[in-house]
Amino acid sequence: RAIKTFVIGRKNWLFANTGKGAQASATIYSIIETAKSYGLSVEKYLVYLMNGLSNETTSIEDIMPWSKSLPEDLKVQSK
């Protein structure tokens, strides 16, 4: 299932135009898939990640998807 995003993204990467653009796309896909694999809401996690990265006092380890200190509201609620 995780490969599905990669296959869909493959067509989008044709329009990356540069190596840096392709690297940025691959990084975003990696972050999204890792967040999903840890049971996080992707949208909420990306907002949390960007806020954490903009804060100079935040440790990078504290905002990783596997961090024990992530807020509970970032997790996908089970039905």
N, C-alpha and C positions, 0 to 999 in steps of 0.2 A: 504494500500500500504506500509506503514512503517513496517508492520510486515513481509513483504516478505524478507527483508534483514535478519531479525532474523531467519526466517525459513531456509534460505540458510546457514546462519552461524552456525546453530545448528549442522550440520555434521562436520564443521570445529572445533567446540569446543570439539569434541571427542578427538582431537589430542592436546589439550592444555597441557596435561600431569600433570599439577600442578594447585593448586588453584590460584596461582599468575598469571599463564598463562591465565587461564579463566577470571580472573579479568581484565587483560590487554586487552583481546579481547573484553570483554563487554564494557570497557571504550572507546575503539576505535569505536565500533559500535554506542555507544551513541553519541559521538562527531560527527560522520558522519551524523547520522540521524537528530541531532539537527541543524547542518549546513544546511542540505537540507530543513528542515522545515522553516528556516529563509530565504530561497531563495538564499543561497550562493553557489558558485562553490566550491565543496568539495576539489578538488586538490589545488586550489588557497588558500582556507581558511586554509588547513592543513599546507601549507608552511608558511603562515602568522602567524599561531598559534605557530609553532615551532620557528620561528624567534623571536616572541614576548616573548616566554617563556625563550629563551636564553639571553634576554636582561633584566638585573637586574632592570632597571629603569621603565620598563613597568608595569602598573597596570593590574592585572588579569581581572578586570572589563572592561578594554579597549579592550581586545581581545576576549571577549565572543561573541558568535554569535548574541546576541541581542543588542550589544553595538551600540550606535548611532555614535560612532567615527570610525567605520570600513570604510576602503576605498571603494569607489563606485565600483572599478574594481573587487571586490570580489563577487559582486552580479551577478547572472545568468541573462544574457540579454534576454529579452522577444523578441519573434519573431513577 
